Each structure stands twice: as structure tokens, then as C-alpha cells.
Amino acid sequence: MPTTMNEARKILEISQEYIDVADLKELFTRLDAEVGKSSENDSVKQSFAMFKQFADMAEIAVVKEHRRAKLTIYWFGVWLFHHVLIFGNLASFCVAPFNGPWYLAFPACFAIIWVTCSPVSCALTRWENNVRKQLGWPEIKSFVGHNYVKPFRKFRRKHGW
């Protein structure tokens, strides 16, 4: 009687606890080539072919998970840099009028407001949306709206302001 799909999956799961996926793939590929292909027992042939197939799928899943982890770290870096940039703009706006003559501070504050509040899509938001799309997360329209305005509105509704 041949090994069922559930039994093969369970064997693979248990094997992964003791052997990493790359070695497991190599083991099942060699067993399939040296034992499964030359065996006259159809059950053995099917079982080793199934193990090899599951090991291939497990290796692909590990690669995808590794790529997903890298993308998540990259997204966090972009997200953090975006926050730093916004707080830097806010601090510059507050400090500029007191750190120089009015004829330099006024245009600097105006430029900061224009850059921060312009309807033009921010390059960092586009990068973040690109990474979000690759991760399968929903896109955002505005970084400030998504990370500051929405949470503030939820907080206000929750506490009855």
C-alpha cells in the first residue's frame, strides 16, 4: 500500500525538526534517484517521488519566507526613515524662526510646509507602497494620514472626543 499525502507531509515535518531543508532535499533526491527509480515496488517509487516533491516545495517555502523577512526589514527601514524625516521637518519648522533672520526663516518655513503638505506623492511613500505590494499588504494613500491621522481619529472616536 503506497504512502498517503498526509503521511508524506507528516514524515517531512518530522524530518525538518532534525535536518535542515537543503540537506533534506538532497537526501530525498538521492533516495528517489538511487532507490525509488530502480525499485520494482511501485509503492516505494511513489513514496520517494512524493518525498522529493515535498522537499522541493519546502525549500521554495523557506526561500519565500527568507525573502519576506528581508522585505519586512527593508519596509521597516523606509518606514522609520520616513518618520525621522517628518519629525525633522517639524523640528526645523519650530526652530528656524528663532535661529536666523526673518528673511531666511520665513522662506525656510514656507518650503518646509510646502514639502510636507504638498499633494505630490512622496518618493518614500511610493517605495513603501512598492514593498507593501510585494508583501501582500494594502497600499496607503498618505504616510501622515495612515500613521498619524487615522490612529488619532480612532483614538478620538474610542474615547468620545
C-alpha positions in Angstrom: 0.0 0.0 0.0 1.5 3.4 -1.0 2.2 6.2 1.4 -0.6 8.7 1.5 -0.1 12.5 1.0 -0.8 13.2 4.7 1.7 10.6 5.8 4.3 12.0 3.5 3.7 15.5 4.8 4.0 14.3 8.4 7.2 12.5 7.6 8.6 15.6 6.0 7.5 17.8 9.0 9.2 15.4 11.5 12.3 15.2 9.3 12.6 19.0 9.2 12.9 19.0 13.0 16.2 17.1 12.7 17.6 18.1 9.3 17.6 21.5 7.6 15.6 21.8 4.3 18.6 21.9 1.9 20.0 18.6 3.3 16.6 17.1 3.4 16.1 17.9 -0.3 19.4 16.4 -1.1 18.6 13.2 0.9 15.2 12.7 -0.7 16.6 13.5 -4.2 19.3 10.9 -3.7 16.9 8.3 -2.2 14.5 8.9 -5.2 17.3 8.5 -7.7 19.1 5.5 -6.2 16.2 3.6 -4.5 12.9 4.9 -5.9 13.7 4.8 -9.6 15.4 1.4 -9.5 12.8 -0.3 -7.3 10.4 -2.7 -8.7 7.9 -1.9 -5.9 5.5 0.8 -7.1 4.8 1.9 -3.5 8.4 2.7 -2.9 8.7 4.5 -6.2 5.7 6.7 -5.4 6.7 7.3 -1.8 10.2 8.5 -2.7 8.9 10.6 -5.6 6.4 12.2 -3.2 9.1 12.9 -0.5 11.3 14.5 -3.2 8.4 16.7 -4.4 7.5 17.8 -0.8 11.2 18.6 -0.1 11.3 20.8 -3.2 8.1 22.6 -2.0 9.5 23.0 1.5 12.7 24.6 0.1 10.7 27.0 -2.0 8.7 28.0 1.1 11.9 28.6 3.0 13.3 30.8 0.2 10.0 32.8 0.1 9.9 33.2 3.9 13.6 34.4 3.8 12.7 37.0 1.0 9.6 38.1 3.0 11.8 38.7 6.1 14.2 40.8 4.1 11.4 42.8 2.6 9.8 43.4 6.0 13.2 44.7 7.3 13.5 46.9 4.3 9.9 48.2 4.8 10.7 49.0 8.4 13.8 50.9 7.4 11.8 53.0 4.9 9.0 53.5 7.4 11.4 54.6 10.2 13.3 56.9 7.9 10.0 58.5 6.9 9.1 59.1 10.5 12.5 60.7 11.2 12.2 62.9 8.1 8.7 64.1 9.2 9.9 64.8 12.8 13.0 66.6 11.4 10.7 68.8 9.2 8.6 69.6 12.2 11.6 70.4 14.4 13.1 72.6 11.6 9.8 74.4 11.3 9.7 75.2 15.0 13.4 76.1 15.3 14.0 78.1 12.1 12.2 81.3 13.1 14.4 81.6 16.3 17.7 80.6 14.7 18.2 83.2 12.0 16.9 86.4 10.5 13.3 86.5 9.4 14.1 86.9 5.7 15.8 83.4 5.8 13.4 81.8 8.3 10.2 82.7 6.5 11.1 81.1 3.2 12.6 78.1 5.0 9.3 77.6 7.0 7.3 78.1 3.8 9.4 75.5 2.0 9.0 73.0 4.9 5.2 73.4 4.8 5.1 73.1 1.1 7.2 69.9 1.0 5.3 68.4 3.9 1.8 69.2 2.9 2.0 69.1 -0.9 -0.4 66.8 -2.7 2.5 65.4 -4.8 3.1 61.8 -3.9 6.3 61.3 -1.8 9.0 59.1 -3.1 9.3 57.3 0.3 5.5 56.6 0.2 5.9 55.1 -3.3 8.8 53.0 -2.1 6.8 51.8 0.9 3.8 51.0 -1.3 6.0 49.0 -3.6 7.3 46.9 -0.7 3.8 46.6 0.8 2.6 45.3 -2.6 5.3 42.7 -2.6 4.5 41.7 0.9 0.8 41.4 0.1 -0.2 44.3 2.3 -2.6 47.0 1.3 -1.2 50.2 -0.2 -1.6 53.6 1.6 -2.5 56.9 0.1 -0.7 59.1 2.5 2.0 58.3 5.1 0.9 61.0 7.5 -2.8 60.1 7.1 -2.1 56.4 7.6 0.3 56.7 10.6 -0.9 59.8 12.4 -4.4 61.0 11.3 -6.2 57.6 11.2 -4.9 56.5 14.6 -5.8 59.9 16.1 -9.3 59.6 14.7 -9.7 56.1 16.0 -8.5 57.2 19.5 -10.8 60.2 19.4 -13.8 58.0 18.5 -12.9 55.4 21.1 -12.7 58.0 23.9 -15.6 60.1 22.8 -13.9 63.4 22.0 
